[in-house]
Amino acid sequence: MDALHGAVGLQWAWTAADLGIGLLCIGLPLGLLRLLKHQPLDAAGGLLSASALLVALAQGMDIWAVWQPDAAVRSMAGLVTAAGAALMAGA
């Protein structure tokens, strides 16, 4: 158990931060879909959308790991975040 699980206030702060990042990452593909109405996107737009959704999924996994201490879930969230960031860098 790490220091985070001893303080409930920190758990709520961490959850709020992860939720904000996750919602932002969900909003990015929605914004790109809105742009699609005016101008078609190339493969980079689809790749950016997919990577943003991956990062949003990872943030959800991280929120779960804050309240249910699970090192495997937290590690998987880190891997998914890294994969999403690598896809964004490639886009």
Residue pairs with C-beta under 8 A, 6 or more apart in sequence:
1 69
2 69
3 10
4 10
4 11
4 14
4 66
5 11
5 69
11 66
11 67
14 66
15 63
15 66
15 67
18 59
18 60
18 62
18 63
18 66
19 59
19 63
21 55
21 56
21 59
22 55
22 56
22 59
22 60
22 63
23 56
25 52
25 53
25 55
25 56
25 59
26 52
26 53
26 56
28 48
28 49
28 52
29 48
29 49
29 50
29 52
29 53
32 41
32 45
32 48
32 49
33 49
35 41
35 45
36 45
44 91
45 91
47 87
47 90
47 91
48 87
48 88
48 91
50 87
51 83
51 84
51 85
51 86
51 87
51 88
51 91
52 84
52 88
53 84
54 80
54 81
54 83
54 84
54 87
55 80
55 81
55 84
55 85
55 88
57 80
58 77
58 78
58 80
58 81
58 84
59 77
59 81
61 73
61 74
61 76
61 77
61 80
62 74
62 77
64 70
64 73
65 73
65 74
65 77
